[in-house]
Amino acid sequence: MNRTPFAVLALVRFTVLLRPHSEQLVIRYSERAECDMPVIMPADSAGLVSDW
């Protein structure tokens, strides 16, 4: 059985899911901190962190 189509489909899905987050993935944390760019943590944007 050839698994190539399944691997390609998984790669396409992975790419589509991560495309909106490419800015966070391409620029390093230290580079964002040096340039005073906002550092958005995934837990913050997902609403998983709450203030006590």
mmCIF entry with sequence, helices, sheets and N, C-alpha, C, O atoms, coordinates in Angstrom:
data_MODEL
# 
_entry.id   MODEL 
# 
_entity.id                         1 
_entity.type                       polymer 
_entity.pdbx_number_of_molecules   1 
# 
_entity_poly.entity_id                      1 
_entity_poly.type                           'polypeptide(L)' 
_entity_poly.nstd_linkage                   no 
_entity_poly.nstd_monomer                   no 
_entity_poly.pdbx_seq_one_letter_code       MNRTPFAVLALVRFTVLLRPHSEQLVIRYSERAECDMPVIMPADSAGLVSDW 
_entity_poly.pdbx_seq_one_letter_code_can   MNRTPFAVLALVRFTVLLRPHSEQLVIRYSERAECDMPVIMPADSAGLVSDW 
_entity_poly.pdbx_strand_id                 A 
# 
loop_
_entity_poly_seq.entity_id 
_entity_poly_seq.num 
_entity_poly_seq.mon_id 
_entity_poly_seq.hetero 
1 1  MET n 
1 2  ASN n 
1 3  ARG n 
1 4  THR n 
1 5  PRO n 
1 6  PHE n 
1 7  ALA n 
1 8  VAL n 
1 9  LEU n 
1 10 ALA n 
1 11 LEU n 
1 12 VAL n 
1 13 ARG n 
1 14 PHE n 
1 15 THR n 
1 16 VAL n 
1 17 LEU n 
1 18 LEU n 
1 19 ARG n 
1 20 PRO n 
1 21 HIS n 
1 22 SER n 
1 23 GLU n 
1 24 GLN n 
1 25 LEU n 
1 26 VAL n 
1 27 ILE n 
1 28 ARG n 
1 29 TYR n 
1 30 SER n 
1 31 GLU n 
1 32 ARG n 
1 33 ALA n 
1 34 GLU n 
1 35 CYS n 
1 36 ASP n 
1 37 MET n 
1 38 PRO n 
1 39 VAL n 
1 40 ILE n 
1 41 MET n 
1 42 PRO n 
1 43 ALA n 
1 44 ASP n 
1 45 SER n 
1 46 ALA n 
1 47 GLY n 
1 48 LEU n 
1 49 VAL n 
1 50 SER n 
1 51 ASP n 
1 52 TRP n 
# 
_struct_asym.id          A 
_struct_asym.entity_id   1 
# 
loop_
_struct_conf.conf_type_id 
_struct_conf.id 
_struct_conf.pdbx_PDB_helix_id 
_struct_conf.beg_label_comp_id 
_struct_conf.beg_label_asym_id 
_struct_conf.beg_label_seq_id 
_struct_conf.pdbx_beg_PDB_ins_code 
_struct_conf.end_label_comp_id 
_struct_conf.end_label_asym_id 
_struct_conf.end_label_seq_id 
_struct_conf.pdbx_end_PDB_ins_code 
_struct_conf.beg_auth_comp_id 
_struct_conf.beg_auth_asym_id 
_struct_conf.beg_auth_seq_id 
_struct_conf.end_auth_comp_id 
_struct_conf.end_auth_asym_id 
_struct_conf.end_auth_seq_id 
_struct_conf.pdbx_PDB_helix_class 
_struct_conf.details 
_struct_conf.pdbx_PDB_helix_length 
HELX_P HELX_P1 AA1 THR A 4  ? LEU A 18 ? THR A 4  LEU A 18 1 ? 15 
HELX_P HELX_P2 AA2 ARG A 19 ? HIS A 21 ? ARG A 19 HIS A 21 5 ? 3  
HELX_P HELX_P3 AA3 SER A 22 ? VAL A 26 ? SER A 22 VAL A 26 1 ? 5  
HELX_P HELX_P4 AA4 TYR A 29 ? GLU A 34 ? TYR A 29 GLU A 34 1 ? 6  
HELX_P HELX_P5 AA5 PRO A 42 ? ALA A 46 ? PRO A 42 ALA A 46 1 ? 5  
# 
_struct_conf_type.id          HELX_P 
_struct_conf_type.criteria    ? 
_struct_conf_type.reference   ? 
# 
loop_
_atom_site.group_PDB 
_atom_site.id 
_atom_site.type_symbol 
_atom_site.label_atom_id 
_atom_site.label_alt_id 
_atom_site.label_comp_id 
_atom_site.label_asym_id 
_atom_site.label_entity_id 
_atom_site.label_seq_id 
_atom_site.pdbx_PDB_ins_code 
_atom_site.Cartn_x 
_atom_site.Cartn_y 
_atom_site.Cartn_z 
_atom_site.occupancy 
_atom_site.B_iso_or_equiv 
_atom_site.pdbx_formal_charge 
_atom_site.auth_seq_id 
_atom_site.auth_comp_id 
_atom_site.auth_asym_id 
_atom_site.auth_atom_id 
_atom_site.pdbx_PDB_model_num 
ATOM 1   N N  . MET A 1 1  ? 0.844  -1.182 0.000  1.00 0.00 ? 1  MET A N  1 
ATOM 2   C CA . MET A 1 1  ? 0.000  0.000  0.000  1.00 0.00 ? 1  MET A CA 1 
ATOM 3   C C  . MET A 1 1  ? 0.894  1.251  0.000  1.00 0.00 ? 1  MET A C  1 
ATOM 4   O O  . MET A 1 1  ? 1.847  1.348  0.773  1.00 0.00 ? 1  MET A O  1 
ATOM 5   N N  . ASN A 1 2  ? 0.576  2.167  -0.850 1.00 0.00 ? 2  ASN A N  1 
ATOM 6   C CA . ASN A 1 2  ? 1.357  3.396  -0.967 1.00 0.00 ? 2  ASN A CA 1 
ATOM 7   C C  . ASN A 1 2  ? 0.828  4.441  0.020  1.00 0.00 ? 2  ASN A C  1 
ATOM 8   O O  . ASN A 1 2  ? -0.351 4.792  -0.021 1.00 0.00 ? 2  ASN A O  1 
ATOM 9   N N  . ARG A 1 3  ? 1.687  4.934  0.894  1.00 0.00 ? 3  ARG A N  1 
ATOM 10  C CA . ARG A 1 3  ? 1.267  5.887  1.928  1.00 0.00 ? 3  ARG A CA 1 
ATOM 11  C C  . ARG A 1 3  ? 1.545  7.329  1.542  1.00 0.00 ? 3  ARG A C  1 
ATOM 12  O O  . ARG A 1 3  ? 1.272  8.242  2.322  1.00 0.00 ? 3  ARG A O  1 
ATOM 13  N N  . THR A 1 4  ? 2.078  7.544  0.365  1.00 0.00 ? 4  THR A N  1 
ATOM 14  C CA . THR A 1 4  ? 2.412  8.907  -0.063 1.00 0.00 ? 4  THR A CA 1 
ATOM 15  C C  . THR A 1 4  ? 1.204  9.837  -0.065 1.00 0.00 ? 4  THR A C  1 
ATOM 16  O O  . THR A 1 4  ? 1.323  10.954 0.439  1.00 0.00 ? 4  THR A O  1 
ATOM 17  N N  . PRO A 1 5  ? 0.042  9.445  -0.602 1.00 0.00 ? 5  PRO A N  1 
ATOM 18  C CA . PRO A 1 5  ? -1.112 10.374 -0.580 1.00 0.00 ? 5  PRO A CA 1 
ATOM 19  C C  . PRO A 1 5  ? -1.520 10.781 0.838  1.00 0.00 ? 5  PRO A C  1 
ATOM 20  O O  . PRO A 1 5  ? -1.921 11.923 1.067  1.00 0.00 ? 5  PRO A O  1 
ATOM 21  N N  . PHE A 1 6  ? -1.418 9.855  1.781  1.00 0.00 ? 6  PHE A N  1 
ATOM 22  C CA . PHE A 1 6  ? -1.772 10.167 3.161  1.00 0.00 ? 6  PHE A CA 1 
ATOM 23  C C  . PHE A 1 6  ? -0.776 11.141 3.785  1.00 0.00 ? 6  PHE A C  1 
ATOM 24  O O  . PHE A 1 6  ? -1.157 12.040 4.536  1.00 0.00 ? 6  PHE A O  1 
ATOM 25  N N  . ALA A 1 7  ? 0.495  10.950 3.467  1.00 0.00 ? 7  ALA A N  1 
ATOM 26  C CA . ALA A 1 7  ? 1.522  11.860 3.986  1.00 0.00 ? 7  ALA A CA 1 
ATOM 27  C C  . ALA A 1 7  ? 1.357  13.252 3.397  1.00 0.00 ? 7  ALA A C  1 
ATOM 28  O O  . ALA A 1 7  ? 1.501  14.246 4.107  1.00 0.00 ? 7  ALA A O  1 
ATOM 29  N N  . VAL A 1 8  ? 1.057  13.332 2.111  1.00 0.00 ? 8  VAL A N  1 
ATOM 30  C CA . VAL A 1 8  ? 0.852  14.633 1.467  1.00 0.00 ? 8  VAL A CA 1 
ATOM 31  C C  . VAL A 1 8  ? -0.380 15.316 2.044  1.00 0.00 ? 8  VAL A C  1 
ATOM 32  O O  . VAL A 1 8  ? -0.350 16.520 2.297  1.00 0.00 ? 8  VAL A O  1 
ATOM 33  N N  . LEU A 1 9  ? -1.444 14.587 2.253  1.00 0.00 ? 9  LEU A N  1 
ATOM 34  C CA . LEU A 1 9  ? -2.658 15.154 2.839  1.00 0.00 ? 9  LEU A CA 1 
ATOM 35  C C  . LEU A 1 9  ? -2.387 15.682 4.246  1.00 0.00 ? 9  LEU A C  1 
ATOM 36  O O  . LEU A 1 9  ? -2.863 16.761 4.601  1.00 0.00 ? 9  LEU A O  1 
ATOM 37  N N  . ALA A 1 10 ? -1.634 14.941 5.047  1.00 0.00 ? 10 ALA A N  1 
ATOM 38  C CA . ALA A 1 10 ? -1.296 15.401 6.389  1.00 0.00 ? 10 ALA A CA 1 
ATOM 39  C C  . ALA A 1 10 ? -0.444 16.662 6.336  1.00 0.00 ? 10 ALA A C  1 
ATOM 40  O O  . ALA A 1 10 ? -0.641 17.571 7.143  1.00 0.00 ? 10 ALA A O  1 
ATOM 41  N N  . LEU A 1 11 ? 0.492  16.734 5.406  1.00 0.00 ? 11 LEU A N  1 
ATOM 42  C CA . LEU A 1 11 ? 1.328  17.921 5.263  1.00 0.00 ? 11 LEU A CA 1 
ATOM 43  C C  . LEU A 1 11 ? 0.498  19.137 4.846  1.00 0.00 ? 11 LEU A C  1 
ATOM 44  O O  . LEU A 1 11 ? 0.719  20.238 5.352  1.00 0.00 ? 11 LEU A O  1 
ATOM 45  N N  . VAL A 1 12 ? -0.435 18.951 3.949  1.00 0.00 ? 12 VAL A N  1 
ATOM 46  C CA . VAL A 1 12 ? -1.305 20.057 3.516  1.00 0.00 ? 12 VAL A CA 1 
ATOM 47  C C  . VAL A 1 12 ? -2.157 20.537 4.681  1.00 0.00 ? 12 VAL A C  1 
ATOM 48  O O  . VAL A 1 12 ? -2.289 21.743 4.889  1.00 0.00 ? 12 VAL A O  1 
ATOM 49  N N  . ARG A 1 13 ? -2.731 19.629 5.433  1.00 0.00 ? 13 ARG A N  1 
ATOM 50  C CA . ARG A 1 13 ? -3.543 20.026 6.590  1.00 0.00 ? 13 ARG A CA 1 
ATOM 51  C C  . ARG A 1 13 ? -2.706 20.780 7.619  1.00 0.00 ? 13 ARG A C  1 
ATOM 52  O O  . ARG A 1 13 ? -3.139 21.800 8.155  1.00 0.00 ? 13 ARG A O  1 
ATOM 53  N N  . PHE A 1 14 ? -1.519 20.279 7.887  1.00 0.00 ? 14 PHE A N  1 
ATOM 54  C CA . PHE A 1 14 ? -0.619 20.922 8.835  1.00 0.00 ? 14 PHE A CA 1 
ATOM 55  C C  . PHE A 1 14 ? -0.278 22.334 8.368  1.00 0.00 ? 14 PHE A C  1 
ATOM 56  O O  . PHE A 1 14 ? -0.268 23.270 9.168  1.00 0.00 ? 14 PHE A O  1 
ATOM 57  N N  . THR A 1 15 ? 0.000  22.487 7.076  1.00 0.00 ? 15 THR A N  1 
ATOM 58  C CA . THR A 1 15 ? 0.340  23.793 6.521  1.00 0.00 ? 15 THR A CA 1 
ATOM 59  C C  . THR A 1 15 ? -0.832 24.760 6.624  1.00 0.00 ? 15 THR A C  1 
ATOM 60  O O  . THR A 1 15 ? -0.651 25.918 7.004  1.00 0.00 ? 15 THR A O  1 
ATOM 61  N N  . VAL A 1 16 ? -2.017 24.297 6.293  1.00 0.00 ? 16 VAL A N  1 
ATOM 62  C CA . VAL A 1 16 ? -3.207 25.159 6.353  1.00 0.00 ? 16 VAL A CA 1 
ATOM 63  C C  . VAL A 1 16 ? -3.493 25.580 7.783  1.00 0.00 ? 16 VAL A C  1 
ATOM 64  O O  . VAL A 1 16 ? -3.875 26.726 8.020  1.00 0.00 ? 16 VAL A O  1 
ATOM 65  N N  . LEU A 1 17 ? -3.317 24.679 8.740  1.00 0.00 ? 17 LEU A N  1 
ATOM 66  C CA . LEU A 1 17 ? -3.581 25.011 10.139 1.00 0.00 ? 17 LEU A CA 1 
ATOM 67  C C  . LEU A 1 17 ? -2.574 26.010 10.697 1.00 0.00 ? 17 LEU A C  1 
ATOM 68  O O  . LEU A 1 17 ? -2.931 26.858 11.514 1.00 0.00 ? 17 LEU A O  1 
ATOM 69  N N  . LEU A 1 18 ? -1.314 25.918 10.261 1.00 0.00 ? 18 LEU A N  1 
ATOM 70  C CA . LEU A 1 18 ? -0.280 26.786 10.816 1.00 0.00 ? 18 LEU A CA 1 
ATOM 71  C C  . LEU A 1 18 ? -0.108 28.097 10.066 1.00 0.00 ? 18 LEU A C  1 
ATOM 72  O O  . LEU A 1 18 ? 0.561  28.999 10.570 1.00 0.00 ? 18 LEU A O  1 
ATOM 73  N N  . ARG A 1 19 ? -0.680 28.232 8.894  1.00 0.00 ? 19 ARG A N  1 
ATOM 74  C CA . ARG A 1 19 ? -0.493 29.440 8.090  1.00 0.00 ? 19 ARG A CA 1 
ATOM 75  C C  . ARG A 1 19 ? -0.875 30.717 8.841  1.00 0.00 ? 19 ARG A C  1 
ATOM 76  O O  . ARG A 1 19 ? -0.131 31.693 8.752  1.00 0.00 ? 19 ARG A O  1 
ATOM 77  N N  . PRO A 1 20 ? -1.987 30.768 9.573  1.00 0.00 ? 20 PRO A N  1 
ATOM 78  C CA . PRO A 1 20 ? -2.318 32.004 10.303 1.00 0.00 ? 20 PRO A CA 1 
ATOM 79  C C  . PRO A 1 20 ? -1.314 32.344 11.414 1.00 0.00 ? 20 PRO A C  1 
ATOM 80  O O  . PRO A 1 20 ? -1.265 33.488 11.865 1.00 0.00 ? 20 PRO A O  1 
ATOM 81  N N  . HIS A 1 21 ? -0.527 31.380 11.852 1.00 0.00 ? 21 HIS A N  1 
ATOM 82  C CA . HIS A 1 21 ? 0.414  31.583 12.943 1.00 0.00 ? 21 HIS A CA 1 
ATOM 83  C C  . HIS A 1 21 ? 1.859  31.719 12.462 1.00 0.00 ? 21 HIS A C  1 
ATOM 84  O O  . HIS A 1 21 ? 2.790  31.635 13.263 1.00 0.00 ? 21 HIS A O  1 
ATOM 85  N N  . SER A 1 22 ? 2.044  31.925 11.180 1.00 0.00 ? 22 SER A N  1 
ATOM 86  C CA . SER A 1 22 ? 3.404  31.942 10.625 1.00 0.00 ? 22 SER A CA 1 
ATOM 87  C C  . SER A 1 22 ? 4.249  33.065 11.207 1.00 0.00 ? 22 SER A C  1 
ATOM 88  O O  . SER A 1 22 ? 5.455  32.890 11.382 1.00 0.00 ? 22 SER A O  1 
ATOM 89  N N  . GLU A 1 23 ? 3.657  34.202 11.510 1.00 0.00 ? 23 GLU A N  1 
ATOM 90  C CA . GLU A 1 23 ? 4.415  35.316 12.094 1.00 0.00 ? 23 GLU A CA 1 
ATOM 91  C C  . GLU A 1 23 ? 5.025  34.915 13.434 1.00 0.00 ? 23 GLU A C  1 
ATOM 92  O O  . GLU A 1 23 ? 6.174  35.253 13.719 1.00 0.00 ? 23 GLU A O  1 
ATOM 93  N N  . GLN A 1 24 ? 4.271  34.204 14.247 1.00 0.00 ? 24 GLN A N  1 
ATOM 94  C CA . GLN A 1 24 ? 4.770  33.760 15.539 1.00 0.00 ? 24 GLN A CA 1 
ATOM 95  C C  . GLN A 1 24 ? 5.833  32.676 15.394 1.00 0.00 ? 24 GLN A C  1 
ATOM 96  O O  . GLN A 1 24 ? 6.710  32.555 16.249 1.00 0.00 ? 24 GLN A O  1 
ATOM 97  N N  . LEU A 1 25 ? 5.767  31.889 14.325 1.00 0.00 ? 25 LEU A N  1 
ATOM 98  C CA . LEU A 1 25 ? 6.685  30.774 14.164 1.00 0.00 ? 25 LEU A CA 1 
ATOM 99  C C  . LEU A 1 25 ? 7.991  31.172 13.485 1.00 0.00 ? 25 LEU A C  1 
ATOM 100 O O  . LEU A 1 25 ? 9.012  30.512 13.682 1.00 0.00 ? 25 LEU A O  1 
ATOM 101 N N  . VAL A 1 26 ? 7.976  32.232 12.697 1.00 0.00 ? 26 VAL A N  1 
ATOM 102 C CA . VAL A 1 26 ? 9.154  32.606 11.920 1.00 0.00 ? 26 VAL A CA 1 
ATOM 103 C C  . VAL A 1 26 ? 10.093 33.499 12.714 1.00 0.00 ? 26 VAL A C  1 
ATOM 104 O O  . VAL A 1 26 ? 11.311 33.334 12.640 1.00 0.00 ? 26 VAL A O  1 
ATOM 105 N N  . ILE A 1 27 ? 9.551  34.436 13.466 1.00 0.00 ? 27 ILE A N  1 
ATOM 106 C CA . ILE A 1 27 ? 10.371 35.372 14.227 1.00 0.00 ? 27 ILE A CA 1 
ATOM 107 C C  . ILE A 1 27 ? 10.601 34.809 15.624 1.00 0.00 ? 27 ILE A C  1 
ATOM 108 O O  . ILE A 1 27 ? 9.659  34.402 16.303 1.00 0.00 ? 27 ILE A O  1 
ATOM 109 N N  . ARG A 1 28 ? 11.853 34.790 16.042 1.00 0.00 ? 28 ARG A N  1 
ATOM 110 C CA . ARG A 1 28 ? 12.192 34.256 17.358 1.00 0.00 ? 28 ARG A CA 1 
ATOM 111 C C  . ARG A 1 28 ? 11.669 35.170 18.471 1.00 0.00 ? 28 ARG A C  1 
ATOM 112 O O  . ARG A 1 28 ? 11.474 36.370 18.278 1.00 0.00 ? 28 ARG A O  1 
ATOM 113 N N  . TYR A 1 29 ? 11.451 34.569 19.626 1.00 0.00 ? 29 TYR A N  1 
ATOM 114 C CA . TYR A 1 29 ? 10.971 35.314 20.796 1.00 0.00 ? 29 TYR A CA 1 
ATOM 115 C C  . TYR A 1 29 ? 11.920 36.462 21.119 1.00 0.00 ? 29 TYR A C  1 
ATOM 116 O O  . TYR A 1 29 ? 11.471 37.575 21.391 1.00 0.00 ? 29 TYR A O  1 
ATOM 117 N N  . SER A 1 30 ? 13.216 36.204 21.094 1.00 0.00 ? 30 SER A N  1 
ATOM 118 C CA . SER A 1 30 ? 14.192 37.238 21.437 1.00 0.00 ? 30 SER A CA 1 
ATOM 119 C C  . SER A 1 30 ? 14.165 38.383 20.433 1.00 0.00 ? 30 SER A C  1 
ATOM 120 O O  . SER A 1 30 ? 14.359 39.539 20.810 1.00 0.00 ? 30 SER A O  1 
ATOM 121 N N  . GLU A 1 31 ? 13.927 38.077 19.155 1.00 0.00 ? 31 GLU A N  1 
ATOM 122 C CA . GLU A 1 31 ? 13.838 39.128 18.140 1.00 0.00 ? 31 GLU A CA 1 
ATOM 123 C C  . GLU A 1 31 ? 12.597 39.985 18.348 1.00 0.00 ? 31 GLU A C  1 
ATOM 124 O O  . GLU A 1 31 ? 12.644 41.201 18.161 1.00 0.00 ? 31 GLU A O  1 
ATOM 125 N N  . ARG A 1 32 ? 11.488 39.361 18.732 1.00 0.00 ? 32 ARG A N  1 
ATOM 126 C CA . ARG A 1 32 ? 10.268 40.129 19.007 1.00 0.00 ? 32 ARG A CA 1 
ATOM 127 C C  . ARG A 1 32 ? 10.465 41.008 20.235 1.00 0.00 ? 32 ARG A C  1 
ATOM 128 O O  . ARG A 1 32 ? 10.015 42.153 20.260 1.00 0.00 ? 32 ARG A O  1 
ATOM 129 N N  . ALA A 1 33 ? 11.132 40.478 21.245 1.00 0.00 ? 33 ALA A N  1 
ATOM 130 C CA . ALA A 1 33 ? 11.355 41.248 22.471 1.00 0.00 ? 33 ALA A CA 1 
ATOM 131 C C  . ALA A 1 33 ? 12.277 42.438 22.207 1.00 0.00 ? 33 ALA A C  1 
ATOM 132 O O  . ALA A 1 33 ? 12.060 43.511 22.769 1.00 0.00 ? 33 ALA A O  1 
ATOM 133 N N  . GLU A 1 34 ? 13.294 42.274 21.371 1.00 0.00 ? 34 GLU A N  1 
ATOM 134 C CA . GLU A 1 34 ? 14.214 43.367 21.056 1.00 0.00 ? 34 GLU A CA 1 
ATOM 135 C C  . GLU A 1 34 ? 13.527 44.468 20.250 1.00 0.00 ? 34 GLU A C  1 
ATOM 136 O O  . GLU A 1 34 ? 13.844 45.645 20.424 1.00 0.00 ? 34 GLU A O  1 
ATOM 137 N N  . CYS A 1 35 ? 12.607 44.109 19.387 1.00 0.00 ? 35 CYS A N  1 
ATOM 138 C CA . CYS A 1 35 ? 11.937 45.082 18.510 1.00 0.00 ? 35 CYS A CA 1 
ATOM 139 C C  . CYS A 1 35 ? 10.691 45.672 19.151 1.00 0.00 ? 35 CYS A C  1 
ATOM 140 O O  . CYS A 1 35 ? 9.975  46.439 18.506 1.00 0.00 ? 35 CYS A O  1 
ATOM 141 N N  . ASP A 1 36 ? 10.416 45.335 20.396 1.00 0.00 ? 36 ASP A N  1 
ATOM 142 C CA . ASP A 1 36 ? 9.212  45.787 21.105 1.00 0.00 ? 36 ASP A CA 1 
ATOM 143 C C  . ASP A 1 36 ? 7.931  45.388 20.386 1.00 0.00 ? 36 ASP A C  1 
ATOM 144 O O  . ASP A 1 36 ? 6.924  46.092 20.464 1.00 0.00 ? 36 ASP A O  1 
ATOM 145 N N  . MET A 1 37 ? 7.970  44.251 19.683 1.00 0.00 ? 37 MET A N  1 
ATOM 146 C CA . MET A 1 37 ? 6.763  43.704 19.078 1.00 0.00 ? 37 MET A CA 1 
ATOM 147 C C  . MET A 1 37 ? 5.988  42.984 20.176 1.00 0.00 ? 37 MET A C  1 
ATOM 148 O O  . MET A 1 37 ? 6.591  42.434 21.098 1.00 0.00 ? 37 MET A O  1 
ATOM 149 N N  . PRO A 1 38 ? 4.676  42.980 20.089 1.00 0.00 ? 38 PRO A N  1 
ATOM 150 C CA . PRO A 1 38 ? 3.919  42.272 21.120 1.00 0.00 ? 38 PRO A CA 1 
ATOM 151 C C  . PRO A 1 38 ? 4.204  40.768 21.068 1.00 0.00 ? 38 PRO A C  1 
ATOM 152 O O  . PRO A 1 38 ? 4.195  40.150 20.003 1.00 0.00 ? 38 PRO A O  1 
ATOM 153 N N  . VAL A 1 39 ? 4.451  40.216 22.217 1.00 0.00 ? 39 VAL A N  1 
ATOM 154 C CA . VAL A 1 39 ? 4.709  38.789 22.317 1.00 0.00 ? 39 VAL A CA 1 
ATOM 155 C C  . VAL A 1 39 ? 3.407  38.148 22.770 1.00 0.00 ? 39 VAL A C  1 
ATOM 156 O O  . VAL A 1 39 ? 3.028  38.249 23.937 1.00 0.00 ? 39 VAL A O  1 
ATOM 157 N N  . ILE A 1 40 ? 2.734  37.496 21.849 1.00 0.00 ? 40 ILE A N  1 
ATOM 158 C CA . ILE A 1 40 ? 1.438  36.888 22.130 1.00 0.00 ? 40 ILE A CA 1 
ATOM 159 C C  . ILE A 1 40 ? 1.658  35.407 22.382 1.00 0.00 ? 40 ILE A C  1 
ATOM 160 O O  . ILE A 1 40 ? 2.126  34.672 21.513 1.00 0.00 ? 40 ILE A O  1 
ATOM 161 N N  . MET A 1 41 ? 1.318  34.998 23.561 1.00 0.00 ? 41 MET A N  1 
ATOM 162 C CA . MET A 1 41 ? 1.464  33.595 23.917 1.00 0.00 ? 41 MET A CA 1 
ATOM 163 C C  . MET A 1 41 ? 0.194  32.853 23.494 1.00 0.00 ? 41 MET A C  1 
ATOM 164 O O  . MET A 1 41 ? -0.901 33.401 23.628 1.00 0.00 ? 41 MET A O  1 
ATOM 165 N N  . PRO A 1 42 ? 0.309  31.631 22.990 1.00 0.00 ? 42 PRO A N  1 
ATOM 166 C CA . PRO A 1 42 ? -0.864 30.889 22.536 1.00 0.00 ? 42 PRO A CA 1 
ATOM 167 C C  . PRO A 1 42 ? -1.931 30.713 23.617 1.00 0.00 ? 42 PRO A C  1 
ATOM 168 O O  . PRO A 1 42 ? -3.125 30.754 23.319 1.00 0.00 ? 42 PRO A O  1 
ATOM 169 N N  . ALA A 1 43 ? -1.518 30.520 24.844 1.00 0.00 ? 43 ALA A N  1 
ATOM 170 C CA . ALA A 1 43 ? -2.494 30.345 25.919 1.00 0.00 ? 43 ALA A CA 1 
ATOM 171 C C  . ALA A 1 43 ? -3.280 31.629 26.151 1.00 0.00 ? 43 ALA A C  1 
ATOM 172 O O  . ALA A 1 43 ? -4.462 31.582 26.492 1.00 0.00 ? 43 ALA A O  1 
ATOM 173 N N  . ASP A 1 44 ? -2.627 32.780 25.968 1.00 0.00 ? 44 ASP A N  1 
ATOM 174 C CA . ASP A 1 44 ? -3.321 34.051 26.136 1.00 0.00 ? 44 ASP A CA 1 
ATOM 175 C C  . ASP A 1 44 ? -4.361 34.261 25.040 1.00 0.00 ? 44 ASP A C  1 
ATOM 176 O O  . ASP A 1 44 ? -5.490 34.664 25.319 1.00 0.00 ? 44 ASP A O  1 
ATOM 177 N N  . SER A 1 45 ? -3.981 33.991 23.808 1.00 0.00 ? 45 SER A N  1 
ATOM 178 C CA . SER A 1 45 ? -4.907 34.207 22.704 1.00 0.00 ? 45 SER A CA 1 
ATOM 179 C C  . SER A 1 45 ? -6.048 33.215 22.703 1.00 0.00 ? 45 SER A C  1 
ATOM 180 O O  . SER A 1 45 ? -7.118 33.514 22.173 1.00 0.00 ? 45 SER A O  1 
ATOM 181 N N  . ALA A 1 46 ? -5.850 32.037 23.282 1.00 0.00 ? 46 ALA A N  1 
ATOM 182 C CA . ALA A 1 46 ? -6.911 31.032 23.334 1.00 0.00 ? 46 ALA A CA 1 
ATOM 183 C C  . ALA A 1 46 ? -7.823 31.231 24.540 1.00 0.00 ? 46 ALA A C  1 
ATOM 184 O O  . ALA A 1 46 ? -8.847 30.560 24.661 1.00 0.00 ? 46 ALA A O  1 
ATOM 185 N N  . GLY A 1 47 ? -7.454 32.152 25.432 1.00 0.00 ? 47 GLY A N  1 
ATOM 186 C CA . GLY A 1 47 ? -8.280 32.390 26.610 1.00 0.00 ? 47 GLY A CA 1 
ATOM 187 C C  . GLY A 1 47 ? -8.095 31.336 27.678 1.00 0.00 ? 47 GLY A C  1 
ATOM 188 O O  . GLY A 1 47 ? -8.985 31.136 28.504 1.00 0.00 ? 47 GLY A O  1 
ATOM 189 N N  . LEU A 1 48 ? -6.960 30.657 27.681 1.00 0.00 ? 48 LEU A N  1 
ATOM 190 C CA . LEU A 1 48 ? -6.735 29.589 28.660 1.00 0.00 ? 48 LEU A CA 1 
ATOM 191 C C  . LEU A 1 48 ? -6.194 30.111 29.974 1.00 0.00 ? 48 LEU A C  1 
ATOM 192 O O  . LEU A 1 48 ? -6.231 29.406 30.982 1.00 0.00 ? 48 LEU A O  1 
ATOM 193 N N  . VAL A 1 49 ? -5.688 31.347 29.980 1.00 0.00 ? 49 VAL A N  1 
ATOM 194 C CA . VAL A 1 49 ? -5.103 31.923 31.182 1.00 0.00 ? 49 VAL A CA 1 
ATOM 195 C C  . VAL A 1 49 ? -6.112 32.887 31.777 1.00 0.00 ? 49 VAL A C  1 
ATOM 196 O O  . VAL A 1 49 ? -6.657 33.746 31.084 1.00 0.00 ? 49 VAL A O  1 
ATOM 197 N N  . SER A 1 50 ? -6.349 32.733 33.059 1.00 0.00 ? 50 SER A N  1 
ATOM 198 C CA . SER A 1 50 ? -7.281 33.636 33.726 1.00 0.00 ? 50 SER A CA 1 
ATOM 199 C C  . SER A 1 50 ? -6.591 34.307 34.908 1.00 0.00 ? 50 SER A C  1 
ATOM 200 O O  . SER A 1 50 ? -5.714 33.719 35.539 1.00 0.00 ? 50 SER A O  1 
ATOM 201 N N  . ASP A 1 51 ? -6.985 35.518 35.196 1.00 0.00 ? 51 ASP A N  1 
ATOM 202 C CA . ASP A 1 51 ? -6.449 36.229 36.337 1.00 0.00 ? 51 ASP A CA 1 
ATOM 203 C C  . ASP A 1 51 ? -7.168 35.779 37.606 1.00 0.00 ? 51 ASP A C  1 
ATOM 204 O O  . ASP A 1 51 ? -8.395 35.691 37.636 1.00 0.00 ? 51 ASP A O  1 
ATOM 205 N N  . TRP A 1 52 ? -6.411 35.502 38.627 1.00 0.00 ? 52 TRP A N  1 
ATOM 206 C CA . TRP A 1 52 ? -7.011 35.046 39.884 1.00 0.00 ? 52 TRP A CA 1 
ATOM 207 C C  . TRP A 1 52 ? -7.567 36.179 40.603 1.00 0.00 ? 52 TRP A C  1 
ATOM 208 O O  . TRP A 1 52 ? -8.121 36.010 41.689 1.00 0.00 ? 52 TRP A O  1 
# 
